[in-house]
Structures are given as C-alpha cells and as structure tokens.
Amino acid sequence: MSEQEWFSPNDKRPPDGVVVDTLNSAGQMSQLVLKGNMWWFADMSMYIYYVPKFWRIPPEVKNA
C-alpha cells in the first residue's frame, strides 16, 4: 500500500459522516461515508452491500 495510512474497519472505524477512501476485496478504490453502521456512496444516494476491507482519510483532506 501507499505511504498514506490505511485502516481495517474491524480495527478502527472512520469518523461518522466523513468521506473516506476505501478499498474493496478486489483492490478497487471508492469514496464512501460510514453513517451509523451503514456505508454510503459519497453523495449519500445509496448504501453499499459490503464492508470495505480498508479505509483512509483522503490525502487532500488530511493535508489541508
């Protein structure tokens, strides 16, 4: 993985309602939002049917 820190949602949850980068089991990256116990698309249009394998705060937000 890159030098940015990735976390497993099993070990650490992202802040509620914050857009984060996620990786699924195939290694595809998406921006999602965790709200309560459900993962949503960044625009909150629909929730997803899986739990991402990893997440991180996007670099542009972390360094802003």
C-alpha positions, 0 to 999 in steps of 0.5 A: 500500500501507499505511504498514506495510512490505511485502516481495517474497519474491524480495527478502527472505524472512520469518523461518522459522516466523513468521506473516506477512501476505501478499498474493496476485496478486489483492490478497487478504490471508492469514496464512501461515508460510514453513517451509523453502521451503514456505508454510503456512496459519497453523495449519500444516494445509496448504501453499499452491500459490503464492508470495505476491507480498508479505509483512509482519510483522503490525502487532500483532506488530511493535508489541508 
